Amino acid sequence: MAKSSPQPAQLYEPRKQVHNKRIDGPFRRFKWFVMAVTLTIYYGTPWIRWDRGPYAPDQAVLVDLANRRFYMFGIEIWPQEFYFVAGLLIMAGIGLFLVTSAVGRAWCGYACPQTVWTDLFQHVDRFVDGDRNARMRLDAAPWTWGKVLRRGFKWTIYLIIGFWTGGAWIMYFADAPTLVYDFWRGEAAPIAYITVAVLTLTTVTLGGFMREQVCIYMCPWPRIQTAMMDEHSLLVTYKDWRGEPRGSLKKAEKNPDAFGDCIDCMQCVQVCPTGIDIREGPQIGCITCALCIDACDRVMKDIGRPRGLIDYATLEGSKREAAGGEARPAWKELLRMRTLVYLGIWGSIGFALLFALGARSHVDLGVSPDRNPPFMLLSDGSVRNSYTLKLRNMTQAPRDMTLTLEGLEGARFWTDSIPIEDAARSITIRVPADATQTVRAYVAAPVGTSQQDFDFVLSTGGERPESDTNTTRFTAPGE
Amino acid sequence: MANKRVDEPTGTETVGHEWDGIEELNTPLPRWWLWTFYFTVAWGLAYTVAYPAWPMISKGTEGMLGWTSRGQLAEELSAADAARQTVAEKIAVTDLSKLSGNDELLQQARAGGAAAFKVNCVQCHGSGAGGNQQLGYPNLNDDDWLWGGNMSQIEYTITHGIRQPGADMRQSAMPAFEGMFDSATLSALVSHVRSLSKLEKPNAAGAVTYTDNCAVCHGANGEGNRELGAPRLNDAIWLRGSSAEAIRNQVLNPKMGAMPAWGERLDPVTVKMLTVYVHSLGGGEDFVEEPAAPPVAEADGQE
């Protein structure tokens, strides 16, 4: 414990609380819009009803873990169709590549949940404590009763937002109105309470207190994004060739030729939700929400200089502009090989999924031959194999399904609920709505049948006939 | 350790090691960590006092709480038994013939029977109930039953076993014909037995010997007799093999299988569940009286 130096050097930069200033402008309004849309989707979706008839829940979007079904409007996904979800996840991944290569960190700036909820909490700060200066004063002020009350009020709002967030999450996993009712009566499943508690806690911690630290220190995405971006990606850029050297308005008026357009008013820093100075160049803390563009444009307008000192620009365009040339228009930067390839891949997966969705069958047959014993002799010399069949009816009404043998000359089969006397080559089985029926089938082939493959064919009649074929093996004594 | 010094930026003493200009700071373990460590040590010691732990010469210490793994197992087993009790009671009071009408109970019984089968029956009948021809254990999946294949017959067989002493025993014996036939007669007889199931051409001399000696139990056409557990000889299923040699051995010096009377070891509910399981393997017969075995000619028609 030998500490001789009284003040050891700090190895880490301490956190500076970000008090971002209110701003209005086209990007802020766009941010409001995205926030409204995303939050409405998140909180509202579970309450949309969707009539699926008497055999299925009437919630439009429902992840029914207990019954292993995923409902999304007119689409119902069974566990074995999980590739749809995998496909959507791949699309989401490639969608991120696409957006990032085109417009940089637009996801981070507008749509990322961390950004949306941080924004929400920052508005709460502004609502309770006032704008930037008032908040800074209050932060520095001693803990009086007034401050305690104010903080208590603010944190209560934080908690309510967090609780709502966690509450909305569990609605996706059960019938929303029933769950709300059960929840308040204390009769919901323990996992519901645990989930709400955990999500309330994480929402308040990450969105209410950690905020930009999540983006800068915890999130892996900014580190990966650099690989997605190139010199043609649109980024929020400070045009230093135009702004530098900086000088206050007073100095610049005295000596207009010695200074650039930046009057060092710090508005761009004060409105930034992550508290960075964009004039230092592209950096990991920048989530490209473009609020600094709103702030700078407003100042430029007030002092009568052209807008766009801070603007969306590409590195390549910046270089060209700095050299005195013209930057290419943004739409030309967006339509280039890289983005088009991403768009192509993204679109193909989307079309493939849509196609698969349209072409999928609502019946399914699974066959597994019993292997112990692989076959057995019946007293008349014929050979019997047993199979476990799974007949799936993925519609919302019970269906009569016909199971037929194809191939395997002379063979007949019966099941555990149909006696051997009624053995036939074709048997009709009623499968309940939205269910899997397990059936043991016994197939007997005449003396002398050799080992061979044959098919079980499952087919339904009705308005939309569907079928599924499953090839399996018939095992017989001999070589 | 000569080069101990205080590190400027952190104000911490170094331990004196230096490798390629990199030095190690002498940072002590945090207090909370040490206390956690001491606590775990104390906890560990207390644990060995409370629970069985220290090995002694003949046995280990028993612990202060009186806990044993056997005791815990017994508790869990009785809890599991209690949980099964309702189903077991229902199965106990339901007649076998009514069981097949009750889907839920039937499934419970089948599952329980499958478990009991894996404990008590697989040693002879095999894990898939396929039997063993070399050793003469019958296949329970097929449609050939020595003593009958409807539920009550199966239950009777399981309860009383085969060739076990007891009032209700399933008892029969095939005489040993060692020394009674000359070699030619024996060959003719074996030939005739094989012809019953179309393995050979008919043998008139053998048929006479058969009628005189075998038909009383195995039937005139080899249709067997379930009252006596005498196997059918005119079908394709042979408990101990269909080769001439196997049949000759069985005539001269017959082997007869035995099965324990499980009624003495298992409770009636378990026996009932086993019955349901064996019946469900695919060869189980209905309760209707079994018609006489069809003559071989019928089987011919199917070919």
Interface residues (C-beta under 8 A of the other chain):
Chain A: M1 A2 K3 S4 S5 P6 Q7 P8 A9 L11 D370 R371 N372 P373 M376 L377 L378 S379 D380 G381 S382 R384 S386 D416 P419 I420 R440 Y442 P446 V447 G448
Chain B: V6 E8 P9 T10 G11 T12 E13 N26 P28 G126 S127 G128 G130 N139 N141 D142 D143 D144 S197 K198 R232 D235 A236 I237 S280 G282 D286 E298 A299 Q302 E303
